[in-house]
Amino acid sequence: MARNAGTWWIRDGLDDRRDEAQGFGSALDNVPGFNWTTDLGDSNVLQKDFVETPNYTEKVDQVDVMFMCSHGVYDKNNSSTWGRAFATSSGDVTDSASIDWGKNDLEIFSSHACKLLYHSSSNEVWRWEPAFKRLHYMFGFHTVSYSGKGQRDRGKKFATNAVAHIILKLLGFSFPAMTLRDAWKKANIEVEDSSVKWAYLRTSGNNDSGQFVSTYSETLEPTEPNDPVSNRTFYYLNGTC
């Protein structure tokens, strides 16, 4: 059974934002074992796609991996607000909302919403821990990130980096798989300048059978991974693009 990819984007008059998200989906759609099944933009980017809502199935949890171009919602003069919400067309998704990403299927959440993974001693990134149901990774930024022609290939680069080993194997070449964390880091170093800091939040723990699952060296494969669901430890890292 193929793993599904989803894309969400708020264009705000910039085709590059749409291209950035769709580049992620189209890159995976061309790889055996992956299908790009969800592509929602502008007014179709809904709060309830990400938040538990009565009589509605969260669309983000119907895919395995996703990429979103949205906006971090914060007061630039008050760091206590940084990284606590991102925007949709029908309202903000906050870190205090009813979120269980991975309840159904989602393993990888990636977004370029500014400062979504901001971390400081007074506003710690662990605020997003409750969002991890069976989720493995949140990818984002500690700082502001940018949109434009220079960044339009971010999604494509992230996906291509993560599945290059699969593509090359089909062509008869042996190529080591790049970890998801390195694929995100490399894509952002290539499209951002040094004022931007990429970030990720991940968890390792035991699966349903009690076996330890480490996400540190996790790669993107067409087969379903084991999910860390209990006795979990969370890890955070950011770095300069």
The 8 nearest C-alpha neighbors of each residue, nearest first, counted from 0:
[[1, 2, 32, 222, 221, 223, 33, 3],
 [2, 0, 32, 33, 221, 3, 34, 222],
 [1, 3, 33, 221, 63, 32, 34, 0],
 [2, 4, 62, 34, 63, 33, 35, 36],
 [5, 3, 35, 64, 62, 65, 63, 36],
 [4, 6, 37, 65, 38, 62, 36, 35],
 [5, 7, 38, 66, 65, 20, 67, 37],
 [8, 6, 67, 39, 40, 38, 68, 44],
 [9, 7, 68, 40, 67, 17, 10, 69],
 [8, 10, 41, 69, 40, 11, 68, 16],
 [9, 11, 13, 16, 12, 17, 8, 41],
 [12, 10, 13, 9, 41, 16, 14, 8],
 [11, 13, 10, 14, 16, 9, 15, 17],
 [14, 12, 15, 10, 11, 16, 147, 17],
 [13, 15, 17, 16, 18, 10, 12, 11],
 [14, 16, 18, 151, 13, 17, 147, 19],
 [17, 15, 19, 10, 18, 14, 13, 68],
 [16, 18, 14, 19, 15, 20, 10, 8],
 [19, 17, 15, 21, 16, 20, 22, 151],
 [20, 18, 151, 16, 154, 22, 17, 152],
 [21, 19, 22, 17, 23, 18, 154, 6],
 [20, 22, 24, 18, 23, 19, 25, 17],
 [21, 23, 155, 19, 25, 154, 20, 24],
 [24, 22, 154, 155, 21, 26, 20, 158],
 [23, 25, 21, 35, 27, 26, 22, 4],
 [24, 26, 28, 22, 27, 23, 21, 29],
 [27, 25, 23, 24, 28, 29, 155, 22],
 [28, 26, 29, 30, 24, 25, 33, 158],
 [27, 29, 34, 25, 35, 30, 26, 33],
 [28, 30, 27, 26, 25, 31, 33, 34],
 [29, 31, 27, 28, 33, 32, 166, 26],
 [32, 30, 33, 29, 221, 28, 1, 34],
 [31, 33, 1, 221, 2, 30, 34, 0],
 [34, 32, 2, 1, 31, 28, 3, 30],
 [35, 33, 3, 28, 36, 4, 2, 1],
 [36, 34, 4, 28, 24, 3, 5, 37],
 [35, 37, 34, 4, 3, 5, 38, 62],
 [38, 36, 5, 6, 35, 39, 4, 62],
 [37, 39, 6, 5, 7, 40, 36, 21],
 [40, 38, 7, 43, 44, 6, 37, 8],
 [39, 41, 8, 43, 44, 7, 9, 42],
 [40, 42, 9, 43, 44, 10, 8, 88],
 [43, 41, 88, 44, 40, 45, 89, 9],
 [42, 44, 40, 41, 39, 45, 88, 7],
 [45, 43, 87, 42, 40, 41, 88, 39],
 [44, 46, 48, 47, 89, 87, 88, 43],
 [45, 47, 48, 87, 89, 90, 49, 92],
 [46, 48, 50, 49, 45, 52, 57, 51],
 [49, 47, 57, 58, 45, 46, 59, 50],
 [50, 48, 47, 57, 46, 59, 51, 98],
 [51, 49, 47, 98, 97, 52, 48, 46],
 [50, 52, 97, 98, 47, 57, 53, 49],
 [51, 53, 55, 47, 50, 54, 56, 57],
 [54, 52, 55, 51, 56, 47, 50, 57],
 [55, 53, 52, 56, 51, 57, 47, 50],
 [56, 54, 53, 52, 57, 47, 51, 48],
 [55, 57, 58, 54, 52, 48, 51, 60],
 [56, 58, 48, 59, 60, 49, 47, 55],
 [59, 57, 48, 61, 60, 56, 49, 62],
 [60, 58, 61, 57, 48, 49, 62, 105],
 [59, 61, 105, 58, 104, 62, 57, 103],
 [60, 62, 58, 59, 104, 103, 105, 63],
 [63, 61, 3, 4, 60, 105, 64, 5],
 [64, 62, 105, 3, 106, 104, 2, 4],
 [63, 65, 107, 4, 62, 106, 105, 108],
 [64, 66, 5, 108, 4, 6, 109, 107],
 [67, 65, 109, 6, 110, 20, 7, 5],
 [66, 68, 110, 7, 8, 6, 20, 69],
 [69, 67, 8, 111, 110, 9, 20, 16],
 [68, 70, 112, 9, 67, 86, 8, 85],
 [71, 69, 112, 86, 85, 113, 72, 68],
 [70, 72, 85, 113, 112, 115, 84, 114],
 [73, 71, 85, 84, 70, 86, 83, 74],
 [74, 72, 80, 81, 75, 71, 82, 84],
 [73, 75, 77, 76, 80, 81, 72, 78],
 [74, 76, 77, 73, 78, 81, 80, 72],
 [77, 75, 74, 78, 73, 80, 79, 81],
 [76, 78, 74, 79, 75, 80, 81, 73],
 [79, 77, 81, 80, 76, 75, 74, 122],
 [78, 80, 77, 81, 122, 121, 83, 82],
 [81, 79, 73, 78, 83, 77, 74, 82],
 [82, 80, 78, 73, 83, 79, 114, 117],
 [81, 83, 115, 114, 117, 116, 84, 80],
 [82, 84, 94, 93, 81, 80, 115, 72],
 [85, 83, 93, 72, 92, 82, 71, 94],
 [84, 86, 71, 72, 92, 70, 91, 112],
 [87, 85, 91, 70, 69, 90, 92, 72],
 [86, 88, 90, 89, 45, 44, 46, 91],
 [87, 89, 42, 44, 45, 90, 41, 86],
 [90, 88, 45, 87, 46, 91, 44, 42],
 [91, 89, 87, 46, 88, 86, 92, 45],
 [90, 92, 86, 85, 87, 93, 84, 46],
 [91, 93, 84, 85, 46, 86, 96, 90],
 [94, 92, 84, 95, 96, 83, 91, 85],
 [93, 95, 83, 96, 127, 84, 126, 92],
 [94, 96, 93, 97, 126, 83, 98, 129],
 [97, 95, 93, 94, 98, 92, 50, 51],
 [96, 98, 51, 50, 95, 99, 130, 52],
 [99, 97, 130, 50, 96, 51, 100, 49],
 [100, 98, 132, 130, 102, 131, 101, 97],
 [101, 99, 132, 131, 102, 130, 134, 98],
 [100, 102, 105, 133, 134, 104, 132, 103],
 [103, 101, 132, 99, 100, 133, 104, 60],
 [102, 104, 101, 60, 105, 61, 100, 133],
 [103, 105, 101, 60, 63, 61, 62, 102],
 [106, 104, 101, 63, 60, 62, 107, 134],
 [105, 107, 134, 135, 63, 101, 64, 104],
 [106, 108, 64, 136, 105, 135, 65, 137],
 [109, 107, 137, 65, 136, 138, 64, 66],
 [110, 108, 138, 66, 137, 65, 139, 67],
 [111, 109, 67, 139, 66, 112, 68, 138],
 [110, 112, 139, 68, 113, 144, 140, 67],
 [113, 111, 70, 71, 69, 110, 115, 68],
 [112, 114, 143, 71, 144, 115, 70, 111],
 [113, 115, 142, 141, 117, 82, 140, 116],
 [114, 116, 82, 113, 117, 112, 71, 140],
 [117, 115, 141, 140, 114, 82, 139, 124],
 [116, 118, 141, 114, 82, 115, 124, 81],
 [117, 119, 123, 124, 122, 116, 141, 120],
 [120, 118, 122, 123, 121, 117, 124, 78],
 [119, 121, 122, 123, 118, 124, 79, 117],
 [120, 122, 119, 123, 79, 118, 78, 124],
 [123, 121, 119, 79, 120, 118, 124, 78],
 [124, 122, 118, 119, 125, 120, 121, 126],
 [123, 125, 118, 126, 116, 117, 127, 122],
 [124, 126, 127, 128, 123, 233, 118, 200],
 [125, 127, 124, 128, 123, 94, 129, 83],
 [128, 126, 125, 130, 129, 94, 124, 131],
 [127, 129, 125, 130, 131, 126, 233, 124],
 [130, 128, 131, 127, 98, 126, 99, 132],
 [131, 129, 98, 99, 128, 127, 100, 132],
 [132, 130, 134, 129, 100, 128, 133, 99],
 [131, 133, 99, 101, 100, 102, 134, 130],
 [134, 132, 101, 226, 131, 228, 102, 227],
 [135, 133, 106, 101, 131, 132, 100, 136],
 [134, 136, 106, 201, 202, 107, 133, 214],
 [137, 135, 201, 107, 200, 134, 108, 138],
 [136, 138, 108, 200, 199, 109, 201, 107],
 [139, 137, 109, 199, 198, 108, 110, 136],
 [138, 140, 110, 198, 111, 116, 199, 109],
 [141, 139, 197, 198, 114, 116, 142, 196],
 [140, 142, 117, 114, 116, 196, 198, 197],
 [143, 141, 114, 140, 196, 195, 113, 144],
 [142, 144, 113, 114, 195, 145, 140, 141],
 [145, 143, 113, 195, 142, 111, 140, 112],
 [144, 146, 143, 147, 150, 191, 113, 111],
 [147, 145, 150, 16, 15, 151, 144, 148],
 [148, 146, 150, 149, 15, 151, 145, 16],
 [147, 149, 151, 150, 15, 146, 152, 16],
 [150, 148, 147, 190, 151, 146, 152, 191],
 [149, 151, 190, 147, 148, 153, 152, 146],
 [150, 152, 19, 15, 148, 153, 18, 149],
 [153, 151, 155, 150, 19, 154, 156, 22],
 [154, 152, 156, 150, 155, 151, 186, 19],
 [155, 153, 23, 19, 157, 22, 156, 20],
 [154, 156, 23, 22, 152, 158, 157, 153],
 [155, 157, 159, 153, 186, 154, 158, 160],
 [156, 158, 154, 186, 160, 183, 182, 155],
 [159, 157, 161, 155, 23, 160, 156, 26],
 [160, 158, 156, 162, 161, 157, 163, 155],
 [161, 159, 182, 157, 163, 158, 162, 156],
 [160, 162, 158, 159, 182, 219, 177, 163],
 [161, 163, 159, 165, 164, 160, 219, 158],
 [164, 162, 166, 160, 165, 159, 161, 167],
 [163, 165, 176, 174, 167, 162, 166, 175],
 [166, 164, 168, 162, 163, 167, 169, 30],
 [167, 165, 163, 169, 168, 164, 162, 170],
 [168, 166, 170, 172, 164, 169, 165, 163],
 [167, 169, 172, 171, 165, 170, 166, 173],
 [170, 168, 166, 167, 171, 165, 172, 164],
 [171, 169, 167, 168, 172, 166, 165, 173],
 [170, 172, 168, 169, 167, 173, 166, 174],
 [173, 171, 168, 167, 170, 174, 169, 164],
 [174, 172, 168, 167, 171, 175, 164, 170],
 [173, 175, 164, 172, 176, 167, 168, 163],
 [176, 174, 164, 177, 173, 163, 178, 165],
 [175, 177, 164, 178, 174, 218, 163, 161],
 [178, 176, 161, 182, 181, 218, 179, 175],
 [179, 177, 218, 181, 180, 217, 216, 182],
 [178, 180, 182, 218, 181, 161, 217, 183],
 [179, 181, 183, 178, 182, 184, 199, 215],
 [182, 180, 184, 178, 183, 179, 185, 177],
 [181, 183, 179, 160, 185, 180, 157, 161],
 [184, 182, 180, 186, 181, 157, 185, 179],
 [183, 185, 181, 187, 182, 186, 188, 180],
 [186, 184, 188, 182, 187, 183, 181, 189],
 [187, 185, 157, 156, 183, 189, 184, 188],
 [188, 186, 190, 189, 184, 185, 191, 240],
 [187, 189, 240, 185, 186, 191, 190, 184],
 [188, 190, 187, 186, 191, 185, 240, 153],
 [189, 191, 150, 187, 188, 149, 153, 186],
 [192, 190, 187, 188, 240, 189, 195, 193],
 [193, 191, 194, 240, 195, 190, 188, 189],
 [192, 194, 240, 195, 239, 191, 196, 188],
 [193, 195, 192, 196, 239, 240, 191, 142],
 [196, 194, 193, 240, 142, 192, 239, 144],
 [195, 197, 239, 238, 141, 142, 240, 140],
 [198, 196, 140, 237, 238, 141, 139, 239],
 [199, 197, 237, 140, 139, 236, 141, 138],
 [198, 200, 138, 137, 236, 235, 139, 201],
 [199, 201, 235, 137, 234, 136, 138, 236],
 [202, 200, 136, 234, 135, 233, 137, 199],
 [201, 203, 233, 232, 135, 234, 231, 214],
 [202, 204, 213, 231, 232, 214, 227, 212],
 [205, 203, 231, 227, 230, 212, 211, 229],
 [204, 206, 211, 227, 209, 210, 229, 212],
 [205, 207, 227, 209, 208, 226, 210, 228],
 [206, 208, 209, 205, 228, 210, 226, 229],
 [209, 207, 206, 210, 205, 211, 225, 228],
 [208, 210, 205, 206, 207, 211, 229, 204],
 [211, 209, 205, 206, 208, 212, 207, 204],
 [212, 210, 205, 204, 206, 213, 209, 227],
 [211, 213, 204, 205, 203, 227, 210, 206],
 [214, 212, 203, 215, 211, 204, 216, 217],
 [213, 215, 217, 216, 203, 212, 202, 135],
 [216, 214, 213, 217, 203, 180, 178, 201],
 [215, 217, 178, 214, 218, 213, 179, 180],
 [218, 216, 214, 178, 215, 179, 219, 213],
 [219, 217, 178, 179, 220, 177, 216, 176],
 [218, 220, 161, 162, 179, 217, 221, 178],
 [219, 221, 222, 218, 162, 223, 165, 224],
 [222, 220, 32, 2, 33, 1, 223, 219],
 [223, 221, 220, 224, 2, 1, 32, 0],
 [222, 224, 221, 225, 2, 220, 63, 0],
 [225, 223, 226, 222, 220, 106, 219, 217],
 [226, 224, 206, 212, 227, 223, 207, 205],
 [225, 227, 206, 133, 228, 224, 212, 135],
 [228, 226, 204, 206, 205, 203, 212, 229],
 [227, 229, 206, 133, 205, 226, 204, 231],
 [228, 230, 205, 231, 204, 227, 206, 207],
 [231, 229, 204, 205, 232, 228, 227, 203],
 [230, 232, 204, 229, 203, 202, 233, 227],
 [231, 233, 202, 203, 204, 234, 230, 201],
 [234, 232, 202, 201, 231, 203, 235, 200],
 [235, 233, 201, 200, 202, 232, 236, 199],
 [236, 234, 200, 199, 201, 233, 237, 198],
 [237, 235, 198, 199, 238, 200, 234, 197],
 [236, 238, 198, 197, 196, 199, 141, 235],
 [237, 239, 196, 197, 198, 240, 236, 184],
 [240, 238, 196, 193, 195, 197, 237, 194],
 [239, 188, 193, 196, 195, 192, 187, 191]]
